[in-house]
């Protein structure tokens, strides 16, 4: 077994042990932080005070030697408890294999991304950003580091070494291009994640509508694409939306109006317990998008669909809400839902 295989085996071993006997839980972390600002939490464990000198490029910094450094994070980054624990486990075994990247917080804010304190979650105002730095890459590892503080306080040992480099950008636009590129190059970053970036800074009502369906209605991301745009967006299209470029995709207002009518109709008709998965799922959304995209008079077709949905017969409604893939009959859930929606349109 080579060195990398040994490390992988150790990570799996720790992860397996964690499943059997939870190493740390979210309530413990919240109790430990107690809504304290990040610099208070760092100072509790730091070995050295920050000298107050501005950070410079081409140097590796260690957070444990920088008590008092003002650090912010991007509010709408992909942060989850599960991800923070995963990063803690990996970094406690292997250390940080690559340093995080920090930039001037003012640049990030001026590009349009709201910033928060990493531990208290308080949103920072533009007036207090002087002297602040912001995590550009490494949010998950920073969450993991905070978790490791709590874990080692409880079980002993040392938190892993959170280290980072400073990157300088001349303008907010330069930062924005680099930030988008960094996210696009990460294989696990989806177009949904990228649109979250756009939603944090864009005034585009369609972007806001897309994210609202996911956040407020629990609609699946792919379904929200169809309900909002009538299709899935490519990473290139999302990148243009994020940067508000002149060639960012635009959409036919009639298409948008028609899709909105259909979404609200399906949402109203399938709002009962056990039926919500229909409007939240991909099948109905994709079916509607196909109907609208093919129509010449999109709003009229949408009105017809809405009427049919509201008057849908139980003989069609029931198979839709109870649709399940049947391998013996070679029928998929998607196929059953769409076939029954076709029947709905043909019904008198």
Beta strands, then each sheet from edge to edge (+ up, - down):
strand 1: 60-62
strand 2: 71-74
strand 3: 100-104
strand 4: 115-117
strand 5: 133-137
strand 6: 163-166
sheet 1: 1+ 6- 3- 5+ 2+ 4-
end
